[in-house]
Amino acid sequence: MFGRGCGTGLAGQSVNEAVMFDFSKYMREILELDPDRKLARVQPGIVLDRLRERAEQHDLTFGPDPATHSRCTLGGMIGNNSCGIGSQGRGAVRPVSPFPFQSVRAVFPHTAYRWS
C-alpha cells in the first residue's frame, strides 16, 4: 500500500509498485483551526494553499514553502520532508526545531501510530 499526495515530488516518490491511495480526492479537509493555540488539524490531502488561506485570516501561516505550494498536500509534504527556498527562516517539515507539527497520527494495516 502506498499513500499519495498530489504527486508533485521531484524525485519520483509517487511512482511505486503498490496499491495507491490518493488522499487528495476525499481526505482534504481542515478539521480544526485554533488561532489562539496556533493549531490546525488537517487531513493528509489538504493542499498547502488552502491551509494558508484559512490561516492568513488570523495572521498566521504554515512555514515550509515548496514551489508546488498551490498543488502539494500536507501528507505528501510530511512524507517528503518538503521545505522550499525559505526553509532556513521558516522551517522545513522534519522533526527538529522549529518543528511545525504537534503530532502526526498515521494508520497502518495492523496498527495505528502516533508521532508526538
Beta strands, then each sheet from edge to edge (+ up, - down):
strand 1: 2-4
strand 2: 20-22
strand 3: 30-34
strand 4: 39-42
strand 5: 104-107
strand 6: 112-115
sheet 1: 1+ 2+
sheet 2: 3+ 4-
sheet 3: 5+ 6-
end
